[in-house]
Structure formats: structure tokens, C-alpha cells
Amino acid sequence: MKANEHPDSSPHCVPDLDRERRIGFPEVIYCPGKTDEQLRSVASALFAAHPNVLATRATPAQGAVLRAVDARVCYSDLGRVAYLHLDRTLRGRGEIAVVSAGTTDIPVAEEAACTAEVMGSAVRRIYDVGVAGIHRVLKRREELDACEVVIVCAGMEGALPSVVGGLTSRPVIAVPTSIGYGASFQGLAALLGMLNSCAPGVTVVNIDNGFGAAYAACRINRLR
């Protein structure tokens, strides 16, 4: 018996196998707090029903558990996501840009990028273009305009989404990250800065929620 499995535990998992029909994408597995037995149970059901399945906030050990259920499962160390991605059909109108202010924001950006790709969107990664060297993002303006939706991940004071929101007409989804020194309060300063953005129309998700940003971006990208 594995260390994180209780001898009397049972999966108690009821996968929502109808979710893709209702909203366009299958149930996503949120890994923290799940036992190996629960992961195997829900993954087995979802893998049998869908060609593309995503598991977020997965540890390397949990990724191995999911790979034991299906050897085709991939794992992203940076994004902490495990996924089955068998159907590579693109279902969006265009690309989703995933932008990170710094290299330390890339794990959150990769969670967003992997989520969007598994959901059927083409992704353009634009990393390390924060406002401390603002020429970096200015040089990528044409790429931002070429995408359908822009996700911007930033910590510290969270200024980059406001800059991007003033550069492009595309929908901008801001993701505050828990990166910064003490007064950043684990991303709260960035969150409040993004909520108070002077660039109109910037949408903000929760701290470190690259998954939620990508899910929203894919819904926008699929609109006809």
C-alpha cells in the first residue's frame, strides 16, 4: 500500500462524463488532495470517454500515476499539468497569446499554455517581456494583434496587463502571480493592481490561475 492511501479509502469519485457536451470540454482533474486511488479511478473513466483530458496542479508522482493508467499521458514539469492530448484538431478561430512578464512567471504561463493547447487552441508563447524593459513587449506588438485573445501573467506590481491592454484591441485576460518581495503579499498586490487597471476591458482571474485564464480564452477563441 502506498503512503498516501488509507486502508479503508474508496474513490468516491463521480466523473461528469456529460460536461463536454454541455460546455465544450471534459471535466478537468484537480490533483491536490486526491489519493492515488482516486486519481486512477477518475482518470480511467475520463480517459475512456474522451481523447483529450487535463489534470492540473499535478506533482511528478501524480503524473506517473496518470501515466500508469494510460502510457500516452504527457507531463509538464513547468506547468504542473498532466494531459492526454490525442485529438489535435484546432477548434479556435486563431491563436491565443500567452505572455509572461518574467521568467519566474513562466510556470503559471505554462499552465495556461498547456490548458489552451489541450482544449484545441493554437498558442503563441511570448515570455520575459515585463515592464522593467518595456521595449521587449513593444517589439512584440504585431504578434499580440495577430492573436485572438491575450493572456498576461505578471507578479510584482502586476503592471504588464495594463500596458498590453493599451497596445492591442484583443481581449486581455490578466493573471496575477504570487511572485515578488514581501509587500507583494503572495500576489495580492498584483491582483489589486490588475483590478484597478487604467486600460479598459482587462479581465482578471485569481492569483496563479493560469488554468482559469486559458479556459476563458478558449471559450472566446471558439466564438463564431
VOLO-919966 format. One record per residue (C-alpha): x, y, z; chain; residue in three letters. Coordinates in steps of 0.5 Angstrom, whole numbers, plus 500, padded with zeros to 3 digits. Each point is the difference from the previous one (the first is absolute). Layout:
REM VOLO-919966
X|Y|Z|A|Ala
...
***
This chain:
REM VOLO-919966
500|500|500|A|Met
503|507|498|A|Lys
501|505|506|A|Ala
494|505|498|A|Asn
495|494|499|A|Glu
496|499|506|A|His
498|493|501|A|Pro
492|501|500|A|Asp
500|505|495|A|Ser
496|500|494|A|Ser
500|504|494|A|Pro
493|504|501|A|His
501|503|493|A|Cys
494|501|495|A|Val
503|503|494|A|Pro
496|504|496|A|Asp
500|497|493|A|Leu
495|505|497|A|Asp
504|506|501|A|Arg
503|500|493|A|Glu
493|500|497|A|Arg
498|506|505|A|Arg
505|505|500|A|Ile
505|497|494|A|Gly
506|497|504|A|Phe
500|494|505|A|Pro
501|500|508|A|Glu
507|502|502|A|Val
503|496|505|A|Ile
503|505|506|A|Tyr
505|496|503|A|Cys
502|503|507|A|Pro
496|496|506|A|Gly
499|494|496|A|Lys
503|493|501|A|Thr
503|495|495|A|Asp
494|496|500|A|Glu
495|506|499|A|Gln
505|502|494|A|Leu
500|494|497|A|Arg
492|499|501|A|Ser
498|507|497|A|Val
506|499|494|A|Ala
498|494|498|A|Ser
492|502|499|A|Ala
502|506|496|A|Leu
506|497|496|A|Phe
495|495|498|A|Ala
495|505|498|A|Ala
504|506|497|A|His
506|501|495|A|Pro
502|506|504|A|Asn
501|500|508|A|Val
503|505|504|A|Leu
503|499|507|A|Ala
502|507|504|A|Thr
505|501|506|A|Arg
503|493|499|A|Ala
506|498|503|A|Thr
505|496|496|A|Pro
498|494|505|A|Ala
493|501|498|A|Gln
502|501|492|A|Gly
503|493|501|A|Ala
493|497|503|A|Val
496|503|494|A|Leu
506|497|495|A|Arg
499|494|503|A|Ala
492|500|498|A|Val
502|502|493|A|Asp
507|500|498|A|Ala
498|506|495|A|Arg
500|505|505|A|Val
505|505|500|A|Cys
502|504|506|A|Tyr
502|508|500|A|Ser
505|501|506|A|Asp
500|508|499|A|Leu
492|500|499|A|Gly
499|494|505|A|Arg
495|497|496|A|Val
499|493|497|A|Ala
496|499|494|A|Tyr
497|495|495|A|Leu
500|504|493|A|His
498|495|495|A|Leu
496|505|495|A|Asp
504|505|498|A|Arg
494|504|496|A|Thr
500|507|501|A|Leu
494|503|502|A|Arg
501|507|500|A|Gly
500|506|495|A|Arg
507|502|502|A|Gly
506|500|504|A|Glu
500|501|508|A|Ile
506|504|502|A|Ala
503|498|507|A|Val
504|506|503|A|Val
505|500|506|A|Ser
503|506|503|A|Ala
506|496|503|A|Gly
503|493|499|A|Thr
497|499|507|A|Thr
493|501|498|A|Asp
501|494|495|A|Ile
497|494|504|A|Pro
494|504|500|A|Val
500|502|493|A|Ala
502|492|498|A|Glu
493|498|504|A|Glu
496|505|495|A|Ala
504|498|494|A|Ala
499|492|501|A|Cys
493|501|502|A|Thr
498|504|494|A|Ala
504|495|495|A|Glu
497|494|503|A|Val
493|504|499|A|Met
501|501|493|A|Gly
503|507|499|A|Ser
507|501|497|A|Ala
504|504|505|A|Val
506|505|499|A|Arg
505|501|506|A|Arg
502|507|501|A|Ile
505|499|506|A|Tyr
504|505|504|A|Asp
497|507|498|A|Val
499|503|506|A|Gly
500|508|501|A|Val
507|501|503|A|Ala
502|499|493|A|Gly
494|503|496|A|Ile
503|500|493|A|His
499|492|501|A|Arg
493|500|500|A|Val
499|506|495|A|Leu
504|496|495|A|Lys
495|494|500|A|Arg
494|505|499|A|Arg
499|497|493|A|Glu
500|493|503|A|Glu
494|502|505|A|Leu
496|503|495|A|Asp
500|494|496|A|Ala
497|495|505|A|Cys
493|500|502|A|Glu
501|500|508|A|Val
506|502|504|A|Val
501|497|507|A|Ile
505|504|504|A|Val
504|497|506|A|Cys
503|505|505|A|Ala
502|501|507|A|Gly
504|505|504|A|Met
495|506|499|A|Glu
496|497|494|A|Gly
501|506|495|A|Ala
501|496|494|A|Leu
493|498|498|A|Pro
498|508|500|A|Ser
506|501|495|A|Val
498|494|496|A|Val
492|503|500|A|Gly
503|507|498|A|Gly
503|496|494|A|Leu
495|496|497|A|Thr
493|499|498|A|Ser
500|493|502|A|Arg
496|497|506|A|Pro
505|500|506|A|Val
500|496|506|A|Ile
505|501|506|A|Ala
502|495|504|A|Val
504|503|507|A|Pro
505|495|502|A|Thr
503|499|507|A|Ser
507|503|498|A|Ile
503|506|504|A|Gly
503|502|506|A|Tyr
496|501|507|A|Gly
496|506|498|A|Ala
497|496|494|A|Ser
496|495|505|A|Phe
501|494|496|A|Gln
497|503|494|A|Gly
494|505|503|A|Leu
504|506|498|A|Ala
500|498|493|A|Ala
493|497|501|A|Leu
497|507|502|A|Leu
505|504|495|A|Gly
496|496|494|A|Met
493|501|503|A|Leu
502|507|500|A|Asn
503|501|493|A|Ser
499|506|496|A|Cys
500|496|494|A|Ala
492|499|499|A|Pro
498|493|499|A|Gly
505|496|503|A|Val
497|494|503|A|Thr
504|497|507|A|Val
500|493|502|A|Val
502|497|507|A|Asn
507|500|502|A|Ile
504|495|497|A|Asp
494|498|496|A|Asn
503|498|493|A|Gly
495|495|499|A|Phe
494|504|501|A|Gly
503|505|495|A|Ala
501|495|495|A|Ala
493|497|501|A|Tyr
497|507|499|A|Ala
505|502|494|A|Ala
498|493|496|A|Cys
493|502|501|A|Arg
501|507|497|A|Ile
504|497|494|A|Asn
495|495|499|A|Arg
494|505|499|A|Leu
498|500|493|A|Arg
***
